[in-house]
Amino acid sequence: MTILFIFAGTVSGQKSAEKTGSLLWKVSGKGLERPSYIYGTHHLFPISFLDSVAGVKQAFATSEQMVGEVVLHDMAAMAGSVQAAGMMPQDTTWKMLLAEDDYRFVDEQLIAFFGIGLQVFEMFKPAMASLQYAAVLHQKKFPSNPGESPDLWFQQQAESRGIPIVGLETVQDQIYVLFEVVSLKRQAEDLVCALKNPDYMELSTKRMISLYRNADLSGLSEMLKEEGPCPGNEKQMTALNEARNIKWLEKLPEIMAYKPSFIAVGLLHLVGDEGILHGLEQAGYTVEAVF
């Protein structure tokens, strides 16, 4: 989900001093017999990056339960579900969503970027094209092995250790945020804006990589509040971040009380007043950076 950062635009409501300086956080107190740990992932970063994060593998090794956004056991089935959800409805075409000039422009830009244009992409919703564009742009600027994901790696390691894996939500929950929160027309408009501002998108990708590598959560918070050339969709950003965090904060106390847990979720969910770090602290837990 982190790749949606690139199209996020302005995010409102982040007011307090940001917890920053670490990707790994220890959660203790409020009756927990042993601490749990929260790690902010970048879903597209190489596994080798984990070797540079102090304490993360040790924290994982001492945990008795792995918690992720979703359980990633059957990747093929998940990919099939996402692809099916990303298909354009039969009663809608891209020409219905875009003005003639924009349609031509998008086709030209997709051909220049992917080598294929709307002849192929027209079967998909515009949000699917946006996701592919963001992922390939990141891969070009920060190459890694295709299919690598720290989220998946942690769950694979948990399977090999024989410890439980818990999902905070379902694939359908994520599909809703990706493809159903905003209209197809708005999805198309967002893609046009991204393609018309390639320099900004490239700069945003590079900045995101730098902020993540430096565990600069406060810098990330500031970046998300900046005005960009493509206005953010507040409805989607609320669904992507705040609404999901609220649901997760309802589940995490019981999960952490059951077993000391290693929780790996996208870094966006740790940032700001709506983030789960602030939410757990407000609920009475002690939340400390691990350096």
FENHUGI-V370156 format. One record per backbone hydrogen bond with DSSP energy under -1.0 kcal/mol. NH is the residue of the N-H (numbers start at 1). CO is the residue of the C=O. Records with the same first field share a line. If there is no record, write none. Layout:
# FENHUGI-V370156
NH = CO, CO
This chain:
# FENHUGI-V370156
4 = 1
5 = 2
6 = 3
7 = 4
8 = 5
11 = 224
21 = 215
25 = 38
26 = 288
27 = 36
28 = 286
32 = 29
36 = 27
37 = 261
38 = 25
39 = 263
40 = 23
41 = 265
45 = 42
49 = 46
50 = 47
51 = 48
52 = 49
53 = 50
56 = 53
59 = 55
60 = 56
61 = 57
62 = 58
64 = 260
66 = 164
67 = 262
68 = 166
78 = 74
79 = 75
80 = 76
81 = 77
82 = 78
83 = 79
84 = 80
85 = 81
86 = 82
87 = 84
88 = 123
92 = 89
98 = 94
103 = 99
104 = 100
105 = 101
106 = 102
107 = 103
108 = 104
109 = 105
110 = 106
111 = 107
112 = 108
113 = 109
114 = 110
115 = 111
120 = 117
121 = 117
122 = 118
123 = 120
124 = 121
125 = 86
128 = 125
129 = 125
130 = 126
131 = 127
132 = 128
133 = 129
134 = 130
135 = 131
136 = 132
137 = 133
138 = 134
139 = 135
140 = 136
141 = 137
142 = 138
148 = 145
153 = 149
154 = 150
155 = 151
156 = 152
157 = 153
158 = 154
159 = 155
160 = 156
161 = 157
162 = 158
163 = 158
166 = 66
168 = 68
169 = 69
174 = 170
175 = 171
176 = 172
177 = 173
178 = 174
179 = 175
180 = 176
181 = 176
187 = 183
188 = 184
189 = 185
190 = 186
191 = 187
192 = 188
193 = 189
194 = 190
195 = 191
196 = 192
201 = 197
202 = 198
203 = 199
204 = 200
205 = 201
206 = 202
207 = 203
208 = 204
209 = 205
210 = 206
211 = 207
212 = 208
213 = 209
214 = 210
215 = 212
216 = 211
217 = 215
220 = 216
221 = 217
222 = 218
223 = 219
224 = 220
226 = 223
237 = 233
238 = 234
239 = 235
240 = 236
241 = 237
243 = 238
245 = 241
246 = 242
247 = 243
248 = 244
249 = 245
252 = 248
255 = 251
256 = 252
257 = 253
258 = 254
259 = 255
262 = 65
263 = 37
264 = 67
265 = 39
267 = 41
269 = 266
270 = 267
275 = 272
276 = 269
279 = 275
280 = 276
281 = 277
282 = 278
283 = 279
284 = 281
285 = 280
286 = 28
288 = 26
290 = 24
